[in-house]
Amino acid sequence: MAFPSEHATPLAHGIWLIDTGYQRPMFDAAYLIVEQGRAAFVDTGTSLSVPRLLDALESAGVARDAVDWVIPTHVHLDHAGGAGALMAELPNAQLLVHPRGAKHLINPSVLLGSARAVYGDEAVRRAYGTVLPVEARRVVSSTDGMVVALAGRPLTLLDTPGHARHHHCIWDERSQGFFTGDTFGLSYREFDTPHGEWLLPTTTPTQFDPVALRASIERMLAQQPQRMYLTHYGCIDHVAARGQALLDQLDAVVALAEGVRSQPLAHEARHTALADGLTALYLHQLQRLHSPMPRDRALALLAMDIELNAQGMAGWLDAAQP
């Protein structure tokens, strides 16, 4: 029997939204899908999130040995850093991951090395905890269009590059929704207005590819989904309108990057120009939605995204150089 949980919210269609606790409340989600007493997790948060995921499982009335699948949308640590620790608690689960990401969850040393190079050892430990490897025998690589069953409930895997080349999204026929990871952008609940949610494309390093990202978004929209389950953060409906707005914003980001590329700027000046351009773009979009949030509060909440998105845009500009 299901019962309330401090960090997990039951949605329709046997789906639970779990706040993983990463960074701040309502920033990073994992999802639990329950079907006829069997379960699957989509995304895991970090190793520090695992107690919340297990608590959600208990709240849903599902035994740990009844979890069949753990499915990270991609292997960035805020989505998959807890995969090894979670799998250690789920004796019958298999990890279903994009083939480009499988080796990094079997041996997470490269993921950790990259994070430590940027943030330092202590900051990585505080943010992500101990990142455990997943046994290779328990790892299944997805293929585009692959269908796995959860107690007869079909879950379809779509290869969705653009944010990362190791990204897949999961189509759930029962809910008529996609679990989108970062492909369908970010939508923080603090920015909701009477005019709807605000979505922004994420262009974080190092594999941002706007052409591939547009194709992935359009491919999902062609399915005519009724809802999107975002890792950052929560369930979004009115999908067609939100999707068009997201594509328009992606075009604006590309135009900003190309405008900066046309200027003879040194590396640091280019980064500043990209970050300042994103800041102006985000504030303008919030103003159009009549967001009541004060400017300083908005910029504080978006500071990390502005920094990382500017870095990713710069990486794309460098990769696109003839």
C-alpha positions as a Markdown table, in Angstrom:
| # | Residue | x | y | z |
|---|---|---|---|---|
| 1 | Met | 0.0 | 0.0 | 0.0 |
| 2 | Ala | 1.3 | 3.4 | -0.9 |
| 3 | Phe | 1.8 | 6.1 | 1.7 |
| 4 | Pro | 3.1 | 9.7 | 1.7 |
| 5 | Ser | 6.8 | 10.4 | 1.5 |
| 6 | Glu | 8.7 | 13.6 | 2.4 |
| 7 | His | 10.6 | 13.7 | -0.9 |
| 8 | Ala | 8.4 | 11.7 | -3.3 |
| 9 | Thr | 5.1 | 12.8 | -4.9 |
| 10 | Pro | 2.7 | 10.3 | -6.6 |
| 11 | Leu | 1.7 | 11.5 | -10.1 |
| 12 | Ala | -0.9 | 9.8 | -12.4 |
| 13 | His | -0.2 | 6.6 | -14.3 |
| 14 | Gly | 1.8 | 4.9 | -11.5 |
| 15 | Ile | 4.6 | 7.5 | -11.7 |
| 16 | Trp | 6.3 | 9.0 | -8.6 |
| 17 | Leu | 8.4 | 12.3 | -8.8 |
| 18 | Ile | 11.3 | 12.1 | -6.4 |
| 19 | Asp | 13.3 | 15.2 | -5.4 |
| 20 | Thr | 16.8 | 13.9 | -5.2 |
| 21 | Gly | 18.1 | 16.8 | -3.0 |
| 22 | Tyr | 20.9 | 17.8 | -5.4 |
| 23 | Gln | 21.7 | 21.5 | -5.2 |
| 24 | Arg | 18.4 | 22.8 | -3.9 |
| 25 | Pro | 14.8 | 21.7 | -3.5 |
| 26 | Met | 12.9 | 21.0 | -6.8 |
| 27 | Phe | 16.1 | 21.2 | -8.9 |
| 28 | Asp | 16.9 | 17.6 | -9.7 |
| 29 | Ala | 14.4 | 14.8 | -10.1 |
| 30 | Ala | 14.3 | 11.0 | -10.4 |
| 31 | Tyr | 11.2 | 9.1 | -11.3 |
| 32 | Leu | 9.8 | 5.8 | -10.2 |
| 33 | Ile | 7.5 | 3.9 | -12.5 |
| 34 | Val | 5.3 | 1.3 | -10.8 |
| 35 | Glu | 3.4 | -1.3 | -12.8 |
| 36 | Gln | 1.6 | -4.3 | -11.2 |
| 37 | Gly | 4.1 | -4.4 | -8.3 |
| 38 | Arg | 7.2 | -4.1 | -10.4 |
| 39 | Ala | 9.2 | -0.9 | -10.8 |
| 40 | Ala | 11.8 | 1.0 | -12.8 |
| 41 | Phe | 13.8 | 4.1 | -11.8 |
| 42 | Val | 14.5 | 6.8 | -14.4 |
| 43 | Asp | 17.6 | 8.8 | -13.4 |
| 44 | Thr | 19.0 | 8.5 | -10.0 |
| 45 | Gly | 20.5 | 11.8 | -8.8 |
| 46 | Thr | 23.8 | 11.4 | -7.0 |
| 47 | Ser | 24.9 | 8.7 | -4.5 |
| 48 | Leu | 23.7 | 11.0 | -1.8 |
| 49 | Ser | 20.2 | 10.7 | -3.3 |
| 50 | Val | 19.9 | 7.0 | -2.9 |
| 51 | Pro | 18.2 | 7.0 | 0.5 |
| 52 | Arg | 15.4 | 9.2 | -0.9 |
| 53 | Leu | 15.0 | 6.8 | -3.8 |
| 54 | Leu | 14.7 | 3.8 | -1.5 |
| 55 | Asp | 12.3 | 5.7 | 0.7 |
| 56 | Ala | 10.1 | 6.5 | -2.4 |
| 57 | Leu | 10.2 | 2.8 | -3.2 |
| 58 | Glu | 9.0 | 1.9 | 0.2 |
| 59 | Ser | 6.3 | 4.6 | 0.0 |
| 60 | Ala | 5.1 | 3.1 | -3.2 |
| 61 | Gly | 4.8 | -0.3 | -1.5 |
| 62 | Val | 7.4 | -2.0 | -3.8 |
| 63 | Ala | 10.0 | -4.4 | -2.6 |
| 64 | Arg | 13.6 | -3.7 | -3.5 |
| 65 | Asp | 13.8 | -7.1 | -5.3 |
| 66 | Ala | 10.8 | -6.0 | -7.5 |
| 67 | Val | 12.8 | -3.3 | -9.3 |
| 68 | Asp | 13.5 | -4.5 | -12.8 |
| 69 | Trp | 15.2 | -1.5 | -14.4 |
| 70 | Val | 17.4 | 1.5 | -13.5 |
| 71 | Ile | 17.5 | 3.8 | -16.6 |
| 72 | Pro | 19.7 | 6.9 | -16.5 |
| 73 | Thr | 18.8 | 9.2 | -19.4 |
| 74 | His | 22.6 | 10.0 | -19.7 |
| 75 | Val | 25.7 | 9.6 | -17.6 |
| 76 | His | 26.2 | 13.2 | -16.2 |
| 77 | Leu | 26.6 | 12.8 | -12.5 |
| 78 | Asp | 23.4 | 14.7 | -11.5 |
| 79 | His | 21.5 | 12.0 | -13.5 |
| 80 | Ala | 23.5 | 8.9 | -13.0 |
| 81 | Gly | 26.0 | 9.5 | -10.2 |
| 82 | Gly | 23.9 | 7.4 | -7.9 |
| 83 | Ala | 23.5 | 4.5 | -10.3 |
| 84 | Gly | 26.1 | 2.2 | -8.7 |
| 85 | Ala | 25.0 | 2.9 | -5.1 |
| 86 | Leu | 21.3 | 2.3 | -6.1 |
| 87 | Met | 22.1 | -0.9 | -8.0 |
| 88 | Ala | 23.8 | -2.3 | -4.9 |
| 89 | Glu | 20.5 | -2.1 | -3.1 |
| 90 | Leu | 18.4 | -3.6 | -5.9 |
| 91 | Pro | 19.4 | -7.3 | -6.3 |
| 92 | Asn | 17.3 | -8.0 | -9.5 |
| 93 | Ala | 17.6 | -4.7 | -11.4 |
| 94 | Gln | 19.4 | -4.2 | -14.6 |
| 95 | Leu | 20.9 | -0.9 | -15.6 |
| 96 | Leu | 19.7 | 0.3 | -19.0 |
| 97 | Val | 22.0 | 3.0 | -20.4 |
| 98 | His | 23.0 | 4.5 | -23.7 |
| 99 | Pro | 25.8 | 2.5 | -25.3 |
| 100 | Arg | 28.1 | 5.6 | -25.4 |
| 101 | Gly | 27.7 | 5.9 | -21.6 |
| 102 | Ala | 27.8 | 2.3 | -20.4 |
| 103 | Lys | 31.6 | 2.1 | -20.0 |
| 104 | His | 31.5 | 5.3 | -17.8 |
| 105 | Leu | 29.1 | 3.7 | -15.3 |
| 106 | Ile | 31.0 | 0.4 | -15.2 |
| 107 | Asn | 34.2 | 2.5 | -14.6 |
| 108 | Pro | 33.3 | 6.0 | -13.5 |
| 109 | Ser | 36.9 | 7.2 | -13.2 |
| 110 | Val | 36.7 | 9.4 | -16.3 |
| 111 | Leu | 33.5 | 11.1 | -15.2 |
| 112 | Leu | 35.0 | 11.7 | -11.7 |
| 113 | Gly | 38.3 | 12.9 | -13.2 |
| 114 | Ser | 36.5 | 15.5 | -15.4 |
| 115 | Ala | 34.4 | 16.7 | -12.5 |
| 116 | Arg | 37.4 | 17.0 | -10.2 |
| 117 | Ala | 39.4 | 18.9 | -12.8 |
| 118 | Val | 36.7 | 21.5 | -12.9 |
| 119 | Tyr | 35.5 | 21.7 | -9.2 |
| 120 | Gly | 38.2 | 20.0 | -7.1 |
| 121 | Asp | 38.2 | 16.8 | -5.1 |
| 122 | Glu | 36.4 | 18.1 | -2.0 |
| 123 | Ala | 33.7 | 19.9 | -3.9 |
| 124 | Val | 33.0 | 16.7 | -6.0 |
| 125 | Arg | 32.8 | 14.6 | -2.8 |
| 126 | Arg | 30.4 | 17.1 | -1.2 |
| 127 | Ala | 28.2 | 17.3 | -4.3 |
| 128 | Tyr | 28.2 | 13.6 | -5.5 |
| 129 | Gly | 29.3 | 11.4 | -2.6 |
| 130 | Thr | 31.0 | 8.2 | -3.4 |
| 131 | Val | 30.4 | 7.2 | -7.0 |
| 132 | Leu | 30.3 | 3.4 | -7.2 |
| 133 | Pro | 30.8 | 1.3 | -10.3 |
| 134 | Val | 28.1 | -0.9 | -11.7 |
| 135 | Glu | 28.9 | -4.5 | -12.4 |
| 136 | Ala | 29.3 | -5.0 | -16.2 |
| 137 | Arg | 27.1 | -8.1 | -16.1 |
| 138 | Arg | 24.2 | -6.0 | -14.9 |
| 139 | Val | 24.5 | -3.4 | -17.6 |
| 140 | Val | 22.3 | -3.4 | -20.8 |
| 141 | Ser | 23.1 | -1.0 | -23.6 |
| 142 | Ser | 20.1 | 0.6 | -25.3 |
| 143 | Thr | 19.5 | 0.8 | -29.0 |
| 144 | Asp | 17.3 | 3.4 | -30.9 |
| 145 | Gly | 13.7 | 2.2 | -30.9 |
| 146 | Met | 14.4 | -0.6 | -28.3 |
| 147 | Val | 11.4 | -1.6 | -26.2 |
| 148 | Val | 11.7 | -3.1 | -22.7 |
| 149 | Ala | 8.7 | -4.3 | -20.7 |
| 150 | Leu | 7.9 | -3.4 | -17.1 |
| 151 | Ala | 5.3 | -6.0 | -16.1 |
| 152 | Gly | 4.0 | -5.8 | -19.7 |
| 153 | Arg | 4.2 | -2.0 | -19.8 |
| 154 | Pro | 6.2 | -0.9 | -22.8 |
| 155 | Leu | 9.0 | 1.6 | -22.4 |
| 156 | Thr | 10.7 | 2.7 | -25.7 |
| 157 | Leu | 14.2 | 4.1 | -25.8 |
| 158 | Leu | 15.0 | 6.9 | -28.3 |
| 159 | Asp | 18.5 | 8.0 | -29.1 |
| 160 | Thr | 18.3 | 11.8 | -28.5 |
| 161 | Pro | 21.7 | 13.5 | -28.9 |
| 162 | Gly | 22.2 | 17.3 | -28.8 |
| 163 | His | 22.7 | 17.8 | -25.1 |
| 164 | Ala | 25.1 | 14.8 | -24.9 |
| 165 | Arg | 25.9 | 12.0 | -27.4 |
| 166 | His | 25.2 | 9.5 | -24.6 |
| 167 | His | 21.6 | 10.6 | -24.1 |
| 168 | His | 18.4 | 8.6 | -24.7 |
| 169 | Cys | 14.9 | 9.5 | -23.7 |
| 170 | Ile | 12.2 | 7.0 | -22.6 |
| 171 | Trp | 8.7 | 7.0 | -24.2 |
| 172 | Asp | 6.0 | 5.6 | -21.8 |
| 173 | Glu | 3.0 | 4.6 | -23.8 |
| 174 | Arg | 0.8 | 4.3 | -20.6 |
| 175 | Ser | 1.2 | 8.0 | -19.7 |
| 176 | Gln | 1.8 | 9.2 | -23.2 |
| 177 | Gly | 4.8 | 11.0 | -21.9 |
| 178 | Phe | 8.6 | 11.1 | -22.4 |
| 179 | Phe | 11.2 | 11.0 | -19.6 |
| 180 | Thr | 13.4 | 13.7 | -21.2 |
| 181 | Gly | 16.5 | 14.0 | -19.1 |
| 182 | Asp | 18.0 | 17.3 | -20.4 |
| 183 | Thr | 16.9 | 17.0 | -24.0 |
| 184 | Phe | 13.6 | 18.9 | -23.6 |
| 185 | Gly | 15.4 | 21.6 | -21.6 |
| 186 | Leu | 15.1 | 22.8 | -18.0 |
| 187 | Ser | 12.1 | 24.2 | -16.3 |
| 188 | Tyr | 12.5 | 25.3 | -12.7 |
| 189 | Arg | 9.3 | 25.6 | -10.6 |
| 190 | Glu | 10.4 | 28.8 | -9.0 |
| 191 | Phe | 9.9 | 30.5 | -12.4 |
| 192 | Asp | 6.3 | 29.3 | -13.0 |
| 193 | Thr | 3.9 | 32.2 | -13.8 |
| 194 | Pro | 0.2 | 32.4 | -14.6 |
| 195 | His | 1.3 | 32.4 | -18.2 |
| 196 | Gly | 2.8 | 29.0 | -17.9 |
| 197 | Glu | 6.2 | 27.3 | -17.3 |
| 198 | Trp | 9.4 | 28.7 | -18.6 |
| 199 | Leu | 11.7 | 26.2 | -20.4 |
| 200 | Leu | 15.3 | 26.9 | -21.5 |
| 201 | Pro | 17.6 | 24.7 | -23.5 |
| 202 | Thr | 20.6 | 23.5 | -21.7 |
| 203 | Thr | 23.9 | 23.9 | -23.6 |
| 204 | Thr | 26.3 | 22.6 | -21.0 |
| 205 | Pro | 29.7 | 21.2 | -21.9 |
| 206 | Thr | 31.0 | 19.3 | -23.7 |
| 207 | Gln | 28.8 | 17.9 | -26.4 |
| 208 | Phe | 26.3 | 20.6 | -27.1 |
| 209 | Asp | 25.1 | 20.3 | -30.7 |
| 210 | Pro | 22.2 | 22.5 | -31.7 |
| 211 | Val | 21.4 | 20.8 | -34.9 |
| 212 | Ala | 21.2 | 17.4 | -33.2 |
| 213 | Leu | 19.3 | 18.9 | -30.3 |
| 214 | Arg | 16.6 | 20.4 | -32.5 |
| 215 | Ala | 16.2 | 17.1 | -34.4 |
| 216 | Ser | 15.8 | 15.3 | -31.1 |
| 217 | Ile | 13.2 | 17.8 | -29.8 |
| 218 | Glu | 11.3 | 17.7 | -33.1 |
| 219 | Arg | 11.4 | 13.9 | -33.1 |
| 220 | Met | 9.8 | 13.7 | -29.6 |
| 221 | Leu | 7.2 | 16.3 | -30.5 |
| 222 | Ala | 6.2 | 14.3 | -33.6 |
| 223 | Gln | 5.0 | 11.6 | -31.2 |
| 224 | Gln | 2.4 | 14.1 | -29.9 |
| 225 | Pro | 3.1 | 13.5 | -26.2 |
| 226 | Gln | 0.7 | 14.7 | -23.6 |
| 227 | Arg | 3.4 | 15.4 | -21.0 |
| 228 | Met | 7.1 | 15.6 | -20.5 |
| 229 | Tyr | 8.9 | 14.4 | -17.3 |
| 230 | Leu | 11.9 | 16.6 | -16.9 |
| 231 | Thr | 14.8 | 15.9 | -14.6 |
| 232 | His | 15.1 | 19.6 | -14.0 |
| 233 | Tyr | 12.2 | 19.7 | -12.9 |
| 234 | Gly | 8.9 | 17.8 | -12.9 |
| 235 | Cys | 6.0 | 17.1 | -15.2 |
| 236 | Ile | 5.2 | 19.6 | -18.0 |
| 237 | Asp | 2.0 | 19.5 | -20.1 |
| 238 | His | 0.8 | 21.8 | -23.0 |
| 239 | Val | 3.7 | 20.1 | -24.7 |
| 240 | Ala | 3.3 | 21.4 | -28.3 |
| 241 | Ala | 3.3 | 25.1 | -27.1 |
| 242 | Arg | 6.2 | 24.5 | -24.7 |
| 243 | Gly | 8.1 | 22.6 | -27.3 |
| 244 | Gln | 7.8 | 25.4 | -29.9 |
| 245 | Ala | 8.9 | 28.0 | -27.3 |
| 246 | Leu | 11.9 | 25.8 | -26.5 |
| 247 | Leu | 12.9 | 25.5 | -30.2 |
| 248 | Asp | 12.5 | 29.3 | -30.5 |
| 249 | Gln | 14.8 | 29.8 | -27.5 |
| 250 | Leu | 17.3 | 27.3 | -29.0 |
| 251 | Asp | 17.4 | 29.4 | -32.2 |
| 252 | Ala | 18.0 | 32.5 | -30.1 |
| 253 | Val | 20.9 | 30.8 | -28.3 |
| 254 | Val | 22.5 | 29.8 | -31.6 |
| 255 | Ala | 22.0 | 33.4 | -32.9 |
| 256 | Leu | 23.7 | 34.7 | -29.8 |
| 257 | Ala | 26.7 | 32.3 | -30.2 |
| 258 | Glu | 27.1 | 33.1 | -33.9 |
| 259 | Gly | 27.0 | 36.8 | -33.1 |
| 260 | Val | 29.8 | 36.4 | -30.6 |
| 261 | Arg | 31.8 | 34.3 | -33.0 |
| 262 | Ser | 31.8 | 37.1 | -35.5 |
| 263 | Gln | 33.7 | 39.3 | -33.0 |
| 264 | Pro | 37.5 | 39.2 | -32.6 |
| 265 | Leu | 37.4 | 38.4 | -28.9 |
| 266 | Ala | 40.0 | 36.7 | -26.7 |
| 267 | His | 38.9 | 33.5 | -24.8 |
| 268 | Glu | 37.9 | 35.2 | -21.5 |
| 269 | Ala | 36.2 | 38.1 | -23.3 |
| 270 | Arg | 34.2 | 35.7 | -25.4 |
| 271 | His | 33.0 | 33.8 | -22.3 |
| 272 | Thr | 31.9 | 37.0 | -20.8 |
| 273 | Ala | 30.0 | 38.0 | -23.9 |
| 274 | Leu | 28.3 | 34.7 | -24.0 |
| 275 | Ala | 27.4 | 34.8 | -20.3 |
| 276 | Asp | 26.1 | 38.4 | -20.6 |
| 277 | Gly | 24.1 | 37.5 | -23.7 |
| 278 | Leu | 22.5 | 34.6 | -21.9 |
| 279 | Thr | 21.7 | 36.8 | -18.9 |
| 280 | Ala | 20.0 | 39.3 | -21.1 |
| 281 | Leu | 18.1 | 36.7 | -23.0 |
| 282 | Tyr | 16.8 | 34.9 | -19.9 |
| 283 | Leu | 15.7 | 38.1 | -18.3 |
| 284 | His | 13.9 | 39.2 | -21.4 |
| 285 | Gln | 12.1 | 35.9 | -21.6 |
| 286 | Leu | 11.0 | 36.1 | -18.0 |
| 287 | Gln | 9.8 | 39.6 | -18.6 |
| 288 | Arg | 7.7 | 38.5 | -21.5 |
| 289 | Leu | 6.1 | 35.9 | -19.2 |
| 290 | His | 5.4 | 38.6 | -16.6 |
| 291 | Ser | 7.5 | 36.8 | -14.0 |
| 292 | Pro | 7.1 | 38.5 | -10.7 |
| 293 | Met | 10.6 | 37.2 | -9.5 |
| 294 | Pro | 13.0 | 40.0 | -8.6 |
| 295 | Arg | 16.0 | 40.3 | -11.0 |
| 296 | Asp | 18.6 | 39.5 | -8.3 |
| 297 | Arg | 16.8 | 36.4 | -7.2 |
| 298 | Ala | 16.4 | 35.2 | -10.8 |
| 299 | Leu | 20.1 | 35.7 | -11.5 |
| 300 | Ala | 21.1 | 33.9 | -8.3 |
| 301 | Leu | 19.0 | 30.8 | -9.3 |
| 302 | Leu | 20.3 | 30.9 | -12.8 |
| 303 | Ala | 24.0 | 31.6 | -12.0 |
| 304 | Met | 25.2 | 28.0 | -12.5 |
| 305 | Asp | 23.2 | 27.5 | -15.7 |
| 306 | Ile | 24.5 | 30.8 | -17.2 |
| 307 | Glu | 28.1 | 29.8 | -16.4 |
| 308 | Leu | 27.8 | 26.2 | -17.7 |
| 309 | Asn | 25.7 | 27.1 | -20.8 |
| 310 | Ala | 28.2 | 29.8 | -21.8 |
| 311 | Gln | 31.0 | 27.2 | -21.5 |
| 312 | Gly | 29.1 | 24.7 | -23.6 |
| 313 | Met | 28.4 | 27.3 | -26.3 |
| 314 | Ala | 32.0 | 28.2 | -26.4 |
| 315 | Gly | 32.9 | 24.5 | -26.8 |
| 316 | Trp | 30.5 | 24.2 | -29.7 |
| 317 | Leu | 31.9 | 27.3 | -31.4 |
| 318 | Asp | 35.4 | 25.9 | -31.1 |
| 319 | Ala | 34.3 | 22.5 | -32.5 |
| 320 | Ala | 32.6 | 24.2 | -35.4 |
| 321 | Gln | 35.7 | 26.2 | -36.4 |
| 322 | Pro | 36.8 | 25.3 | -40.0 |
